[in-house]
Every structure is written in structure tokens, then in C-alpha cells.
């Protein structure tokens, strides 16, 4: 990434200020399965350097808890896996994997025709004029 983009484009990763803060004061505490790297400093401030797009939904639940001081224990992959848990999936809204309910204009297939069981509401004043 170029110097210009590091100075101004925060949504593509870390900025120059974050890089300097991380280099001077940050202590790496771990990474997650999505490639994000987590840091803390001596005053227990915590932050993440995203492995891809800077999007908060890319932080798994166990690391979210650590970042927000809900827990002080650094998550480890072995301690977090439970048989009933599904792998973390970032927010899919607006993407090709987004949920599209039946009847949505963006859903695949054809929309079923109207059944005729709907009667439009007409205001009371308009009903008398007809």
C-alpha cells in the first residue's frame, strides 16, 4: 500500500498513524482465522489491524469480547471451538451471499402471481365519491 493511501484511506486497512502507534506502543497478542491481528498497549488499550477490508463484522465474537474489555482472557482457537458453534461469517448484506426472501425482486426465480385475496384500502371520503 502506498504512502498516500496509508495517510488518508482508512477503509483499506491501517493508516500511517495506526502503523506508528502499533510500531511504538503495540504488543501483538494474537490473530484470528480471518487474518486480523490484535494488539494492546501498556495502558490496556486494544485494537485490531484487519487482514482485509476494515469492517467490524469481520471480528469474530470471542475477539469482539476481548476488544471491548468484556473479557481479559486472550482467545485461543482451542478454547473457543464448541461442537454446536458454526464458523464466524462476516455480514453478507449487499453481497452475492446476502439473504433474499421469497418474493424479493433480487431473489432468483420468478415471483408468484398475486392471488386476488387482497383488497386495497380506500379512505372513507373517497368511497362516497365513487
N, C-alpha and C positions, 0 to 999 in steps of 0.2 A: 504494500500500500504506500502510496506516495505521501510526501510531507504535507502537501496541500490538503489531501483528503483526511489525514490524521488531525490536522488543525481544526477542520470545520465539519466534517461529516461523521457525526457520532453514530448514526444508524448502521454503519458498516462495520462497527467494532469499537475499539478504544480510540479515544482522542489522544493528542500529544500530552495533555495534562494528566490523563489517566495513566499513560505509559510512564511518565516521570514519577507520579505518586507510587505506582506499583514498583518501579525500579528502586526508589529511595526508601520507601517505608513498608512495602508489602511483603508478607511472608506467605508463600504458597501453601495452602492447606489441603488441596485435593482437586480432582477433576471428576466429571460425571461421564455417563455413557454417550452424551451428545457432543462432547468435546469442549464443554465450558470449563474454565479454570477459576477456582475460588481462592480469594486472598483475605488476609486480615492484617491489621497493624497492631502496634503496642497498646493503643487505646481501645482495642477491640472493635474498630470499625471494620465492616465486612463488605466485600464487593465481588463482582463476577466479571470476568472477561469472556465474552461469548465466543464460541467456536465458529459461529456463522453469523447470521443476521442478529442484530441486537433486539431481541424480542423476549419480553418477560415470560411468555408461555413456554419458552424453551428451557426453563429452570424446573427440574423435577421437584416433586413435593418435599422430599427429605432435605434437599438443598435449600428450598424456599424457607423451610423452618429454621435452618441454620442461619441463613442470611438475615432473617428478621428477628433473631435472638429468641426464638421460641424454644430452641434447644441449644445447649453449648457443646453438645457432642457432635464431632465432625462425622458426617455419614460415611459409612463404609459399604461397599457393594454387598458384602456377605450378610451384614446385619439388616439390610433393608428388604431383601427378597422374601416374600411370603407366597405360599402356593396359590392363594386366591387373588393376588395382585396382577394386574396387567401392566405391560411396559408403558412408560410415560409417552404420551403423544402430544406434541405441541398443538396449539389452536389451529384448526384447519379452515376457519372461516375465510371465505373468498378464494380458496384454493380448489384444485380439482377433487380433493377428497372431502369437501365440505358436505354436511348433511343437507339433503334436499328432499323434503317430504313429498309424498304423492300429491299430484296436482300442482306442484310448483312449476312455474314457467321455465325454470332452469333444470328440472328433473328430466331424465332420459325417458323416452317413450311418448305416448300420446295422453293427453288429458281426457278423462272420461266426459262424455257429453252431459249437459245439465239434465236432471231427471224430471223437472217440471213441478217439483214439490215446494218450490219457493214462491212466495207471494210478496211482491215489493211493498214497502210501507208507503203510504200516501198520507200527507198531512190532512188534518180534519177540514180545514178551509178549502183545500183543493178537491176533496171528494164531492163537495156540494156543487162545485162549478162544472163538474163533468156530466 
